[in-house]
Structures are given as C-alpha cells and as structure tokens.
Amino acid sequence: MQNIVPQAIKASHALAQGVLRGLYPPHCLTCDELVEEHGAFCARCWPEVAFIDGTCCDSCGLPLPGQSEGSPIHCDECLTLARPWDQGRAVMLYAGRARQIVLGLKHHDRQDLARPAARWMARVAAPLIRPDMLVAPIPLHWLRFALRRYNQAALLSSRLARELSLAHCPDLLLRCRATGSQDGRGRMGRFANVADAFEPHPRHVHKMAGRDILLVDDVMTAGATFAAAAETCLAHGAASVRVLALARVARAQ
C-alpha cells in the first residue's frame, strides 16, 4: 500500500505532462520549430547561439584564445579597468540568437525564457559560488519598472537562486535615479551615467554585512552598471561581490 500512492502520483503527473505536451507542444526558444522538450533550441538555431565555454576572462567572462593553465587570466579591458568585483562570468555572447533571447526577455514579455536561461547561468556560475552567498539582481528604476511591469534581471536571479539553492533578495538594491539607456554611450559615458545610481534598500541593508554577493543582470557591456552596484554593496559591508550576466557584449563601443 505504501508503494501504491507514490506510483499513482507519478502516473498522474506523467499523464498531466502528456496532456500538456499535446495541447502545447514544445517549440524552439527562438523560432516556431517543434523540439523534443521545452526550453530547447532546434537544430537550425542551436549553432547560432554563441555560448561561452573554454577559456574566459576571470573578471568579465569574455572568451579568450588559448587554454588556461589553471590560474585566473584576464582580458585586456579588465587589466586596464579596476573592477570592484572579484570574479565575473557570462553565458553567451550578445549576438545572433542570444541577442534575440535577451531582447525577448527584456522588451517582449518573454518571461518563459527566464527558466532555461537560469539553468544555463547556474552551470556557468560554478566558479563564483561561495557558501551562504546572497543572490540579487541589478534593479530597475521604479518608473521603468512601472512601464515594463517586471525586472528581467530579477526573473533571472530568482530562478538562478532556486537552481543553486541560495538565498535571494530581489530588492537588495534600489536604483535611486533614472539613468536612461546605456545604448549609444561610450565607455566613459556609461560609467558616468550610472555613477551613484544605486543605494541599498533600507529593509535589507543588514543582509550585506560580511556576506558574499552574486549580482545578476541580463547583459554586460563595459561593466559600468555592475561596477556601480558592486561598489554600493561593498560600501555597505559586503565581504565580496561576484557578477553574472546572461550575455556579454564582446567589446564596448
């Protein structure tokens, strides 16, 4: 009798999954092609996603040529810029189908993309994870949040924290002024645009004290937004900050 109930639950779950697949067959994440399971790419789209694997910059996740000998290596940009965070990674380069995924999540209400994206991010995040780490997203200003109705970085960070079994604080930081888009700005303009743009949420500032923080965003370009947010965390007692982006722009304009 003890074995019958779990078996019945499994059978019921399998039946429900079969019905759902019949009603809503899985499609490729970036086109209408049918695929084997939800959250997958078709054979045509898969090669157009530039996943970052192999050697990469330990600070920003940019792919690098050659093979690492085990010690951290850094790209030219991170050798010339003082990064306030300890380590950084990204899942894919911001181009082709990856760009389509980011824009769909960010501007076209494709919130379904957060689940597979978080799974990819969890795999890439392995070198960054520390015990009792706190995961938090880069926040939106309240005006932009009101227009978009959700923060794409918070969708990613929430699911990522669940994948990694880590604590999550969606409003650890506040964007205290409207900064406007970073698009079209040069490197210095990007850093100036987000300078002093973040502050800790008064109810959660104590959570940073002595804690390793993992900041999450959808895209990293020059790293200006991550830098401003990381500096805020460190200024309010964080032990360290690491950063993780879904996509990395190969070079800041």
C-alpha positions as CSV (number, residue, x, y, z in Angstrom):
1,M,0.0,0.0,0.0
2,Q,2.9,2.4,0.8
3,N,4.3,2.0,-2.7
4,I,0.9,2.4,-4.5
5,V,0.4,6.0,-3.6
6,P,3.8,7.3,-4.9
7,Q,3.3,5.3,-8.1
8,A,-0.2,6.7,-8.6
9,I,1.2,10.2,-8.1
10,K,3.9,9.6,-10.7
11,A,1.4,8.1,-13.1
12,S,-0.9,11.1,-12.7
13,H,2.0,13.5,-13.2
14,A,3.1,11.7,-16.3
15,L,-0.5,11.8,-17.7
16,A,-0.8,15.5,-17.0
17,Q,2.6,16.2,-18.7
18,G,1.4,14.2,-21.7
19,V,-1.8,16.1,-22.0
20,L,0.1,19.4,-21.7
21,R,2.6,18.4,-24.4
22,G,-0.4,17.5,-26.6
23,L,-2.1,20.9,-26.1
24,Y,1.1,22.9,-26.0
25,P,3.9,21.1,-27.9
26,P,7.4,22.4,-27.2
27,H,8.8,24.9,-29.7
28,C,12.3,26.1,-30.2
29,L,13.1,29.1,-27.9
30,T,13.8,31.3,-30.9
31,C,11.6,30.1,-33.8
32,D,8.5,28.1,-34.4
33,E,10.2,24.7,-35.0
34,L,8.9,21.8,-32.8
35,V,11.5,20.4,-30.5
36,E,11.8,17.4,-28.1
37,E,11.3,19.4,-24.9
38,H,10.5,22.8,-23.6
39,G,13.4,25.2,-23.2
40,A,15.4,23.8,-26.1
41,F,16.7,25.0,-29.5
42,C,16.1,23.4,-32.8
43,A,19.0,22.1,-34.9
44,R,19.0,25.3,-37.1
45,C,19.0,27.8,-34.2
46,W,21.4,26.0,-31.9
47,P,24.6,26.8,-33.9
48,E,23.6,30.5,-33.9
49,V,23.9,30.8,-30.1
50,A,27.4,31.7,-29.2
51,F,27.7,30.0,-25.8
52,I,30.9,30.9,-23.9
53,D,32.9,27.8,-23.0
54,G,36.6,27.1,-22.5
55,T,39.0,29.9,-21.6
56,C,37.5,33.2,-20.5
57,C,38.4,36.3,-18.5
58,D,38.0,35.6,-14.8
59,S,36.7,39.1,-14.3
60,C,34.1,39.6,-17.0
61,G,33.6,36.2,-18.7
62,L,34.8,37.4,-22.1
63,P,36.1,34.3,-24.1
64,L,39.8,34.3,-24.7
65,P,42.0,32.4,-27.1
66,G,44.2,29.5,-26.0
67,Q,44.0,27.4,-22.9
68,S,44.2,28.3,-19.2
69,E,47.0,26.7,-17.2
70,G,44.8,26.8,-14.1
71,S,45.4,30.3,-12.8
72,P,42.9,33.1,-13.5
73,I,43.5,35.1,-16.6
74,H,42.1,38.5,-17.7
75,C,41.3,40.2,-20.9
76,D,43.0,43.5,-21.9
77,E,40.0,45.5,-20.8
78,C,40.0,44.1,-17.3
79,L,43.7,44.6,-17.0
80,T,43.2,48.3,-17.6
81,L,40.0,48.8,-15.7
82,A,39.8,48.4,-11.9
83,R,36.9,46.1,-11.4
84,P,35.3,46.4,-7.9
85,W,34.0,42.8,-8.1
86,D,36.2,39.7,-7.6
87,Q,35.0,37.5,-10.5
88,G,32.6,37.5,-13.3
89,R,31.0,35.2,-15.9
90,A,28.6,35.3,-18.8
91,V,26.7,32.5,-20.6
92,M,26.9,33.7,-24.2
93,L,28.0,36.5,-26.5
94,Y,25.4,39.1,-27.2
95,A,24.9,38.3,-30.9
96,G,22.6,36.3,-33.2
97,R,20.0,34.2,-31.4
98,A,21.5,35.2,-28.0
99,R,20.6,38.8,-28.7
100,Q,17.1,37.6,-29.7
101,I,16.7,35.9,-26.4
102,V,17.8,38.9,-24.4
103,L,15.6,41.3,-26.2
104,G,12.6,38.9,-26.0
105,L,13.0,38.7,-22.2
106,K,13.7,42.4,-21.8
107,H,11.2,44.0,-24.2
108,H,8.7,41.5,-25.5
109,D,7.4,39.9,-22.3
110,R,9.1,36.5,-23.0
111,Q,9.2,35.7,-19.3
112,D,9.2,32.0,-20.2
113,L,12.8,32.5,-21.3
114,A,14.0,33.0,-17.7
115,R,13.7,29.4,-16.8
116,P,16.1,27.9,-19.4
117,A,18.4,30.9,-19.1
118,A,18.7,30.4,-15.4
119,R,19.7,26.8,-15.9
120,W,22.5,27.9,-18.3
121,M,23.6,30.6,-15.8
122,A,23.7,28.0,-12.9
123,R,26.2,25.9,-14.9
124,V,28.4,28.9,-15.7
125,A,28.2,30.2,-12.1
126,A,30.0,27.3,-10.6
127,P,33.4,29.0,-10.1
128,L,31.7,32.0,-8.5
129,I,29.6,30.3,-5.8
130,R,30.5,30.7,-2.1
131,P,28.8,29.2,1.0
132,D,25.8,31.3,2.2
133,M,26.1,33.6,-0.8
134,L,23.2,36.1,-1.4
135,V,21.9,36.4,-5.0
136,A,20.5,39.8,-6.1
137,P,19.5,41.4,-9.4
138,I,20.5,44.7,-10.8
139,P,17.4,46.8,-10.1
140,L,15.3,48.9,-12.4
141,H,14.2,52.5,-11.6
142,W,10.6,52.5,-10.4
143,L,9.5,54.4,-13.5
144,R,10.9,51.8,-15.9
145,F,9.6,49.0,-13.7
146,A,6.1,50.6,-13.9
147,L,6.3,50.6,-17.7
148,R,7.8,47.1,-18.1
149,R,5.9,45.6,-15.2
150,Y,8.8,43.3,-14.3
151,N,12.5,43.3,-13.9
152,Q,14.1,40.8,-16.3
153,A,17.3,40.6,-14.1
154,A,15.1,39.7,-11.1
155,L,13.4,36.9,-13.1
156,L,16.8,35.5,-13.9
157,S,18.2,35.9,-10.3
158,S,15.1,34.4,-8.7
159,R,15.3,31.2,-10.8
160,L,19.1,31.1,-10.6
161,A,19.0,31.2,-6.8
162,R,16.5,28.4,-6.8
163,E,18.7,26.3,-9.1
164,L,21.7,26.9,-6.8
165,S,19.8,26.6,-3.5
166,L,21.0,30.1,-2.5
167,A,19.2,32.9,-0.7
168,H,17.7,35.5,-3.0
169,C,16.8,39.2,-2.3
170,P,15.1,40.8,-5.3
171,D,15.2,44.3,-3.9
172,L,18.6,44.3,-2.1
173,L,19.5,47.4,-4.1
174,L,17.4,50.3,-5.3
175,R,18.1,52.4,-8.4
176,C,17.7,55.8,-6.8
177,R,17.7,57.8,-10.0
178,A,16.5,57.2,-13.6
179,T,19.7,56.7,-15.6
180,G,18.3,56.3,-19.0
181,S,19.5,53.7,-21.5
182,Q,23.2,52.9,-21.8
183,D,22.8,52.3,-25.6
184,G,24.8,54.6,-27.7
185,R,27.1,55.8,-24.9
186,G,30.8,55.4,-25.0
187,R,32.7,53.6,-22.2
188,M,33.2,56.8,-20.1
189,G,29.6,57.9,-20.7
190,R,28.4,54.5,-19.5
191,F,30.3,54.8,-16.2
192,A,29.2,58.5,-15.7
193,N,25.6,57.6,-16.4
194,V,25.3,55.1,-13.5
195,A,27.6,56.8,-11.0
196,D,25.9,56.9,-7.6
197,A,22.7,55.4,-9.2
198,F,22.3,52.7,-6.6
199,E,21.6,52.5,-2.9
200,P,20.7,49.6,-0.5
201,H,17.1,49.0,0.4
202,P,16.7,50.2,4.0
203,R,15.0,47.0,5.0
204,H,17.7,44.8,3.5
205,V,21.0,46.6,4.0
206,H,21.8,44.4,7.0
207,K,21.8,41.4,4.8
208,M,25.0,42.6,3.1
209,A,27.2,42.7,6.2
210,G,30.0,40.2,5.9
211,R,28.2,38.4,3.0
212,D,29.4,37.3,-0.4
213,I,27.0,38.8,-3.0
214,L,26.3,37.5,-6.5
215,L,24.8,40.3,-8.7
216,V,22.8,39.2,-11.8
217,D,21.9,41.1,-14.9
218,D,20.9,40.2,-18.5
219,V,23.7,41.9,-20.3
220,M,27.2,43.2,-19.5
221,T,28.8,45.6,-21.9
222,A,31.5,47.8,-20.3
223,G,30.6,46.6,-16.9
224,A,29.6,50.1,-15.7
225,T,26.3,49.1,-14.2
226,F,27.8,46.1,-12.4
227,A,30.6,48.3,-11.1
228,A,28.2,50.9,-9.6
229,A,26.1,48.2,-8.0
230,A,29.1,46.3,-6.7
231,E,30.6,49.5,-5.1
232,T,27.3,50.1,-3.3
233,C,27.4,46.5,-1.9
234,L,31.0,46.9,-0.7
235,A,30.4,50.3,0.8
236,H,27.7,48.8,3.0
237,G,29.6,45.9,4.3
238,A,29.6,43.1,1.7
239,A,32.6,40.7,2.1
240,S,32.9,40.3,-1.7
241,V,30.9,40.7,-4.9
242,R,30.8,38.5,-8.0
243,V,28.8,39.2,-11.1
244,L,27.0,37.0,-13.6
245,A,25.3,38.1,-16.9
246,L,23.2,36.1,-19.3
247,A,25.0,37.7,-22.3
248,R,28.3,39.6,-22.8
249,V,28.9,42.2,-25.4
250,A,32.2,41.3,-27.0
251,R,33.6,44.8,-26.9
252,A,32.2,48.1,-25.5
253,Q,31.6,50.7,-28.2
